[in-house]
Amino acid sequence: MNVIEDLMVMGSDQPLQSVVRDEHLLLSPPHPLNVPFKLPDQPPLAVVHFPQEYSAVPYAPPRGVYENDEIRVEWQTLEGRQPFYHRNCDVDEISYQIAGERTLMTELGVIEHRPGEFSRIPRGVAHDNYCRADSHLLFYIPAPVTELMSAERESQPASPPFPGWQPGAINEAVTWHLGTPGGDMILLAVDEQHLLDHVDGDDRRIPVLRPDPDQAVTWLYGADRIRLGLVATVPGGERRYRRTLDADEIQYQANGRRTLITQHGVIDLEPGDFVRIPLGISHASVATKPGDYVSLLSHRELPQVADTSRVADRVSPERLATLSVEVRS
């Protein structure tokens, strides 16, 4: 069967070029070479999974999932307060609320986060979380990062920030080098009331973004050689492959299920799954019901640092024959 493959670059919604491919050849090993040339290894795609359903666990720092020397992706689950306020020296900190309730308290106001929302804490702004059966993603990206869509609402002054709050003795952690747990840190004692009162003399606020569910791709944040957004998958349409020429892509399956077909294997994705599609690897999605996934594009390789939960299977003609419902995204 012939399919269309779009050759994409970061920052453009239109392909540089669209190529007609024989799908079987696209997903098969290359033809043998008649010259001495060692082909690079092509390991199957690896999936990292963290359950979206909350279960009570002792406090633990956020779990790193992907990281290079300028970007870090983390998953966190939490009940109650963090052990300290946090201030980043070198990165903007973006969060995506997966499930539960989270009160984000900052020097620029308070946000009551709901599932499906994003927010960005600018470099140098102190913040803490009060969580109830919470799980969320964190993206540490070199500052400055820019919002690419209008805000649904903004952080606001709130006193108390949540019912039952009382100011008390608390610490602030100042971190650099992506805020990696156990990395570079200075810890100091602070007056929490003074810290939260900063909002009264600062006109800046933190925008809360919620993508339009009727839009196929919503790019939310942009920085030098980095894009972060949400992709909605809707059954229907032709099978269309995409090959990004200048970026690794990290995908987090937020809602719904789909099958990812790639030159490095085929794998079923469910809510809570992360997968990394290396630069230059062609891929397409198949789904029977609507869903969406978070997409992070990085111009530089973004290696996995978490344990692998499972890996993709080899693509076979028999498996492809069962994947008949395509995705428009």
N, C-alpha and C positions, 0 to 999 in steps of 0.2 A: 504494500500500500504506500502511495506517495503522501507525504505530509509537508507542511510548510515549517521552516525553521527561521525565526527572527533573530538577527544578529543585533544585540543591544549594547548600548553604553550607558553608564551611570549619568543621571541627570536629564535623560531624554526619554519621552514616552513613545517615540517613533523609532522603528528599527533603522539601523544604517543600511541594511540590506535584508531581503527575504529570499531564502533559498529553497528550492524544491528538493526534497530528500526522499530516498527509498528508506522507509522506516526500519525495515529489517537490517539493511546495511548500516544505518545510522547507529543502531544499538548492538551490532555484532562486533567481534574482535576485528582488527585491521587485517587486510590481506597480507600474506607472508612477503617479507622483503627479500630481494635477491642480492642485497649488499650487507656487509657486516655492520649491524646497527642494533644496539640494545635499546629496546623500548622501555620507557619508565614504567614502574609498577602502577597498577590501577586498582587500589583496594576498593572494596564495596563501600557505599555510603554508610556512615555510622549514625545511629540515633541515640540521643540522650533523653531520658524521660524522668520527669518529676510529676507525681500525681497532682491533679488540680483539687481533689477532694481533701479538705483539711483533716489532719489527724494531730492530736496533741503530742508534741515532742519538746524536750528541753531546748532552751535557747541555744542557737548555734549561729555563727556568722553566715552571711550569704554564701551560697555555693557557686564557685566559679564554673562557667560552662565553656566559654571561648575567650581567648586572650592573646593579644600581641603586646608590643611595648607602647601602644598608644590607645588601644580600645580594650575594654573588659566587659563581658556579658555575664550577669549573675542571676540566680534564682533565689528567692527568699520566702520563707514561711515564718509567721510570727504570731504569737498571742501576747498582748501586753506591750510594754515599752521596750525600746532599745536601751542598752546600758549607758549610753551617752549621746550627746549631740555630735553631729559630724560636720566638718567643714573641709571641702576639697580645695587643694592648692592649684591644681593644674587642669581639671576637667569639669565639664558640665555633667550633671547626673540626671538622666532621664529615667522615669519609671513608667511601667505599664501595669495596671491593676488587673490581676487575673481573677481573683475571687475574694470574698470576705469584705470586711470594712477596715479602712485605714485612715486615721487622722494624721495628716502630714503637717507638722508644726515647723515654721521657719521664721527667720527674721523679716520676711516679706509677707507674712500672713499665714493663715491656716486654710487647708483644703481638706474637705471630706471626700475621699476618693471612692468612686464606685467602679465596679468591674467594667472593663472596656475603655477606661480613660488613661490618658497619658499626661505627664507634666514634666517640666524641666527645671531643675534647681541650678541657677547660675553658679559658676565658679566663685568660691569665697563666701557663699551664703550658708550659715549654720542651719541645721535641720534635725528633726527627730521624728519618730513615728510612734503612734499609739494604735495597736492593731487588735482586731477581733476576728479570729479564724481566717487570717489573711494569707494570701500568696501574691507575689508580684515579681516582675522582672526589673532589673537595673541595667542601664547601659551607661558606662563611663566613657565619654567621648571628649577629645581635646577641645577646649574652649577657643573661640566662641562658636556656639551652635545656634542656628536660627530656626524659628518656627516657620513653616511653609504653608500654614493654613490659619484661619481665624480661630480665636479661642471660643469655646462654649461658655466659659466663665473664668474668673480669676480668684486667686487667693484673697482672703479678707482678714482684717483684724478680728480676733475672737478672744474674749476673756470671760470665763476660762476657756481654754482650747477644747476641752471635752469635760463632760460631767464628772465631778469628783476630783478634778485636777487641783493640786495644791503645789505652789512653788516650794522647792526644797534644794538640798545640796545635790548638785549634779555636775558631771564632768563634760568637757568638750574635747573631742578628738580631732586634731588637725592632721590631715594625711596628704601625701603626694605619691607620685608613681601609681596612679589609678586607684588608690585606696585599698590595695590588696590586703586581705586579712593577714596579720602578722608582719606587714611591711612597714614602711617608714611612717612614724606617728609621733606626735607630741600630744600629751594628755594634760589638761589643765582644769582647775576648778572654776566654775562660772556661777553667776546668779541667773537662774532661769527666767525670773520675772523681767530683769533688765534686758535679757536677750530677746524675749518675745515682744517687749515694748518697743524694740527698734522700728517695727512697722509703722509706728505713729509718726516718725520723722522721715520716712522714706517713701517716695511716690511709686517706686517699682512694685510690680505684682507678678505672680507666677501664673502664666496662662495654663488652663486645663483644656486639652484637646480631645475631641471625640470624633473619629472619622465618620463620614457619611456612609451609612450601610448600603446605599444605592449606587455608590461609586466603586468601580472595579479596583482601582489602585489609588490610595491616598498617601502621598508623601507628606510626612508630618514634620520632619526635622532634616536640616542639611548642614553640613560642615565641609571643610576641605576634604574632598575625595571620600565622603561618607554620606549615605542617605538612610533614613529610617522611616518606615511606613507600614501601612496595613493593606493587605491584598484580600479582596472578597472573591470567593470561588462560587460560581453559579453553574449548575449543570446545563449543558446545551452548547451547541456550536461545534466547530471542527477541532480536531486535535491539532494543536499548534505548539511547536517546541520553541524554547528560548535559550539562547546562548549569550551570556553576558561576557563581553570581551575584556572588561577592565575592572572586575570586582568579584571577590568571594561573596556568596550570599548565605546568611544565616536565616533560617526560617523557624518560627515557633508556631506550632499549630494551636491556635487559641480556641476555635470553635469548629465543630463539624469534623468529618473524617474525609480523607481523600487518599488516592494512590499516587505516588510520585514515581514517574518513569524517567530514568536517566541513563547516560552512557556508563554509569558506575552502579547500575542495578535498579531494581524496582522494589518499592517498600510501601506498606500501608501505614499511614500516619493518623494518629488519634490525638485528642486534646491532651496537652502536656508534653508533646514530643518536640525536641529540637533536632534539626538536621543542617549540616553544612554542605552546600553545593560549591565545589571549587570553581575558581575562575575558568571560563572556557568550556565548561561541561554542559552539554545540551540536556534539557529537561522539559517535561510536560506534566500536567496534573489531570487526574480523572476523579470525578465525584458523582454521587447519586443524589446528594442533598446539599443545600447551601452551607457555606462555612467561611472561615477567614483565618489568615495567618499573619503574624508580624514578620516583616522582612527588613533585614539590616544588610546594606551593601557596603563593603569595605574594599577600597582600592588595593589594600595590602592583605596578604594571607592572614587569616584569623584562625589559628589552630585550636582544636578542641583540648580542654584541660580536664574535663569531667570524665568519669567512667562511662564506657559505652554500654547501652542497654540492649541493643540488638543491631544487626547489620542487614543491608539490602540483599535480596536474592538476585541471582542472575536472570536477565531478561530472556524469556523463551517465547517462541511463536504461540504456544498453547496459552501462556499467561496473557499475552497481548490480546488474544482473541476474546478473552473474558472481559476486557476493559473497553466497553463500548459506549459509556456515557462520558462525554468530554466536558471540559470546563471552560467557561468564559471568564477571563480575569484581566 
